[in-house]
Amino acid sequence: MKYMLLVCGDDTADASGMAPVEPWVEEHGVRHGTRLYGHRLQLPDRAVTVRVRDGEVLRTDGPFAETKEYVAGFDVVDCGSLEEAVRVAAAHPVATVGAMEVRPFWDEGLTEDAETAVRRLDAELTAAAHDRDVDRMTACYAPDVEVFGTAGAEVRSGTGALRKAVEAWFAALTGPVHREVLELRVRPGEGSTFSHALVRVHGTRVTGEPLDRVVRVTTGYRDTGFSWLIAHEHVSVPREAQRS
């Protein structure tokens, strides 16, 4: 199970004798693979607190509250139990001068793993294409998605531009659009994931001519914390398909 270690510094403590953090990162990250990732944070005086009240955005520069302890960084670890996570946190050098808050991630059983999410999104795209449902298709994409089409340097940024492209595509076709995934390989990651697929698209153009095309699709997905969405998509024509 994943745990967030909030590294809490103490601005009244003398940290001159604290051991360096790098050996802890080497031990638990590189050697044992327990530490997945992490980073230092800038001091609280660089923080911005944001609240929304009655539709108005209220911004306060500086820390959330006056306190001698502050979050100086974070580490994400993957441990078999809370007790193991506590042992890892206790070995962190900052624990000797500050504090380490150990908090489990939200129950992963309630959320999808990366590969399951990718395959669900892919099935949703297939169903939406068949039904010519623009809303269902664009709902699979992040608002700031970057889509690279087959027309050279053509790039569509954002779901607004993507929607126009999908609408134009459907307008050139009649009847259901069949999307068949011939090959799908998923490479799960931490917070982001990629897939590589061969997709056959076939249907009927409004002119009566058949459409039957195989494309290669490379897709990047982002974990928003609530669901996975497509953040990057690159569609190209395989070389063998270009020759045929």
C-alpha positions as CSV (number, residue, x, y, z in Angstrom):
1,M,0.0,0.0,0.0
2,K,1.2,3.5,-0.7
3,Y,1.8,6.0,2.0
4,M,2.5,9.7,1.9
5,L,5.3,10.9,4.2
6,L,4.9,14.6,4.9
7,V,8.3,15.9,6.0
8,C,7.6,18.5,8.6
9,G,10.4,20.9,9.5
10,D,10.7,23.0,12.6
11,D,12.0,26.5,12.2
12,T,13.0,26.6,15.9
13,A,15.1,23.5,15.8
14,D,18.9,23.4,15.2
15,A,19.3,21.3,12.1
16,S,23.1,21.8,11.8
17,G,23.8,18.3,13.1
18,M,21.1,16.6,11.0
19,A,22.4,13.8,8.8
20,P,22.1,14.3,5.0
21,V,18.9,13.0,3.3
22,E,20.7,11.6,0.2
23,P,21.7,8.3,1.9
24,W,18.1,7.7,3.1
25,V,16.9,8.2,-0.5
26,E,19.6,5.9,-1.8
27,E,18.7,3.2,0.8
28,H,15.0,3.2,0.5
29,G,14.6,4.3,-3.1
30,V,17.5,2.9,-5.2
31,R,18.3,-0.2,-3.2
32,H,15.0,-1.4,-1.8
33,G,12.5,0.4,-4.1
34,T,10.3,1.4,-1.2
35,R,10.5,5.1,-1.9
36,L,8.7,5.7,-5.2
37,Y,9.2,9.5,-5.5
38,G,9.3,12.7,-3.6
39,H,10.6,16.3,-3.6
40,R,11.5,19.2,-1.4
41,L,9.2,22.2,-1.1
42,Q,10.1,25.8,-0.9
43,L,9.6,27.6,2.5
44,P,6.1,28.6,3.7
45,D,6.6,32.3,2.9
46,R,6.5,31.2,-0.8
47,A,3.1,29.5,-0.3
48,V,-0.3,30.9,-1.5
49,T,-3.5,30.0,0.2
50,V,-6.6,29.9,-2.0
51,R,-10.2,29.9,-0.8
52,V,-13.5,30.5,-2.7
53,R,-16.3,32.2,-0.8
54,D,-19.6,33.1,-2.6
55,G,-17.9,32.6,-5.9
56,E,-15.1,35.0,-5.1
57,V,-11.5,33.7,-5.2
58,L,-9.6,34.8,-2.0
59,R,-5.9,34.6,-2.2
60,T,-3.6,34.9,0.8
61,D,0.2,35.0,0.3
62,G,2.2,33.0,2.9
63,P,1.5,29.9,5.0
64,F,-2.0,28.7,5.9
65,A,-1.4,29.3,9.6
66,E,1.3,30.6,12.0
67,T,3.1,27.6,13.2
68,K,6.7,26.6,14.0
69,E,6.2,23.3,12.0
70,Y,5.8,23.4,8.2
71,V,5.7,20.8,5.4
72,A,9.2,21.0,3.9
73,G,8.8,18.1,1.4
74,F,7.1,14.8,0.8
75,D,8.0,11.2,-0.1
76,V,5.7,8.5,-1.4
77,V,6.6,5.0,-0.3
78,D,5.1,1.6,-1.0
79,C,5.1,-0.6,2.1
80,G,3.4,-3.8,3.2
81,S,2.0,-2.3,6.4
82,L,1.7,0.9,8.4
83,E,4.3,-0.4,10.8
84,E,6.8,-0.7,7.9
85,A,6.0,2.8,6.7
86,V,6.6,4.1,10.2
87,R,10.0,2.4,10.3
88,V,10.9,4.0,7.0
89,A,9.7,7.4,8.2
90,A,11.7,7.0,11.5
91,A,14.9,6.5,9.5
92,H,14.4,9.8,7.7
93,P,17.0,12.4,9.0
94,V,14.3,15.1,9.4
95,A,12.6,12.9,12.0
96,T,15.5,13.8,14.4
97,V,14.8,17.5,14.2
98,G,11.2,17.8,13.0
99,A,8.4,15.3,12.4
100,M,7.2,12.9,9.8
101,E,3.5,12.5,9.2
102,V,2.6,9.1,7.7
103,R,-0.7,9.0,5.9
104,P,-2.0,6.1,3.8
105,F,-3.3,6.8,0.3
106,W,-7.0,6.5,-0.3
107,D,-8.0,2.8,-0.5
108,E,-6.7,1.7,-3.8
109,G,-9.4,-0.9,-3.9
110,L,-11.8,1.9,-4.6
111,T,-9.9,3.2,-7.6
112,E,-8.8,1.7,-10.9
113,D,-5.2,0.6,-11.5
114,A,-3.6,2.1,-14.5
115,E,-4.0,-0.8,-17.0
116,T,-7.7,-1.3,-16.1
117,A,-8.3,2.4,-16.6
118,V,-6.6,2.4,-20.0
119,R,-8.6,-0.5,-21.2
120,R,-11.8,1.0,-19.9
121,L,-11.1,4.3,-21.7
122,D,-10.2,2.4,-24.9
123,A,-13.5,0.5,-24.8
124,E,-15.4,3.7,-24.1
125,L,-13.8,5.3,-27.2
126,T,-14.8,2.3,-29.3
127,A,-18.4,2.5,-28.1
128,A,-18.6,6.2,-28.5
129,A,-17.3,6.1,-32.1
130,H,-19.9,3.4,-32.9
131,D,-22.7,5.6,-31.5
132,R,-21.2,8.8,-33.0
133,D,-21.3,10.3,-29.6
134,V,-19.0,13.3,-29.5
135,D,-19.6,14.0,-25.8
136,R,-18.6,10.5,-24.7
137,M,-15.5,10.7,-26.8
138,T,-14.3,14.1,-25.6
139,A,-15.1,13.1,-21.9
140,C,-12.2,10.6,-22.2
141,Y,-9.7,13.5,-22.6
142,A,-8.1,15.9,-20.2
143,P,-9.1,19.6,-20.9
144,D,-5.5,20.5,-21.9
145,V,-5.0,17.4,-24.1
146,E,-2.5,17.6,-27.0
147,V,-3.6,15.5,-30.0
148,F,-1.3,15.0,-33.0
149,G,-3.2,13.8,-36.1
150,T,-2.1,12.1,-39.3
151,A,-1.8,15.4,-41.2
152,G,1.8,16.1,-40.6
153,A,2.3,18.9,-38.1
154,E,-1.4,19.2,-37.3
155,V,-1.8,19.6,-33.5
156,R,-5.1,20.1,-31.6
157,S,-4.8,21.6,-28.2
158,G,-7.6,21.2,-25.7
159,T,-10.9,19.4,-25.8
160,G,-12.6,22.4,-27.7
161,A,-10.4,21.8,-30.7
162,L,-10.7,18.1,-30.4
163,R,-14.5,18.3,-30.4
164,K,-14.5,20.3,-33.6
165,A,-12.2,17.7,-35.2
166,V,-14.4,14.8,-34.1
167,E,-17.6,16.5,-35.3
168,A,-16.0,17.1,-38.7
169,W,-14.9,13.5,-38.8
170,F,-18.4,12.2,-38.1
171,A,-19.9,14.7,-40.6
172,A,-17.8,13.0,-43.3
173,L,-19.2,9.6,-42.5
174,T,-22.6,7.9,-42.5
175,G,-23.8,5.3,-40.1
176,P,-21.9,3.7,-37.3
177,V,-18.1,4.0,-37.1
178,H,-16.4,0.7,-36.3
179,R,-13.2,1.0,-34.2
180,E,-11.4,-2.3,-33.8
181,V,-8.3,-2.6,-31.6
182,L,-5.9,-5.0,-33.3
183,E,-3.1,-4.7,-30.7
184,L,-2.9,-2.8,-27.4
185,R,0.2,-2.7,-25.1
186,V,0.0,-0.8,-21.8
187,R,3.0,0.5,-19.9
188,P,1.8,1.4,-16.5
189,G,3.6,4.2,-14.6
190,E,3.2,6.2,-11.4
191,G,0.8,9.0,-12.0
192,S,1.1,8.7,-15.8
193,T,0.8,5.8,-18.2
194,F,1.4,5.1,-21.9
195,S,-0.2,2.7,-24.4
196,H,0.7,1.7,-27.9
197,A,-2.1,0.4,-30.2
198,L,-2.9,-0.6,-33.7
199,V,-6.4,0.4,-34.5
200,R,-8.6,-0.4,-37.5
201,V,-11.3,2.1,-38.3
202,H,-13.9,1.3,-40.9
203,G,-17.2,2.7,-42.0
204,T,-18.9,4.4,-44.9
205,R,-18.2,7.9,-46.2
206,V,-21.1,10.2,-47.1
207,T,-20.0,9.7,-50.7
208,G,-20.7,6.0,-50.4
209,E,-17.1,5.0,-50.5
210,P,-15.9,2.6,-47.9
211,L,-13.4,3.7,-45.2
212,D,-11.0,1.1,-43.9
213,R,-7.8,2.3,-42.3
214,V,-5.3,1.0,-39.8
215,V,-3.5,3.6,-37.7
216,R,-1.0,3.5,-34.9
217,V,-2.0,5.3,-31.8
218,T,0.4,6.3,-29.0
219,T,-1.5,7.6,-26.0
220,G,-0.4,9.2,-22.7
221,Y,-2.7,9.1,-19.7
222,R,-2.8,11.2,-16.6
223,D,-4.1,10.2,-13.1
224,T,-6.1,13.2,-11.9
225,G,-6.6,11.6,-8.5
226,F,-10.3,10.8,-9.3
227,S,-9.9,9.2,-12.7
228,W,-7.5,8.6,-15.6
229,L,-7.8,10.8,-18.7
230,I,-6.0,11.0,-22.0
231,A,-3.5,13.9,-21.9
232,H,-1.6,13.1,-25.1
233,E,-2.5,11.3,-28.3
234,H,-0.4,10.7,-31.4
235,V,-2.0,9.1,-34.4
236,S,0.1,8.0,-37.4
237,V,-0.1,5.6,-40.3
238,P,2.1,2.5,-40.0
239,R,4.8,2.3,-42.8
240,E,3.4,-1.1,-44.0
241,A,-0.1,0.5,-44.3
242,Q,1.4,3.4,-46.3
243,R,2.9,0.9,-48.8
244,S,-0.4,-1.0,-49.3
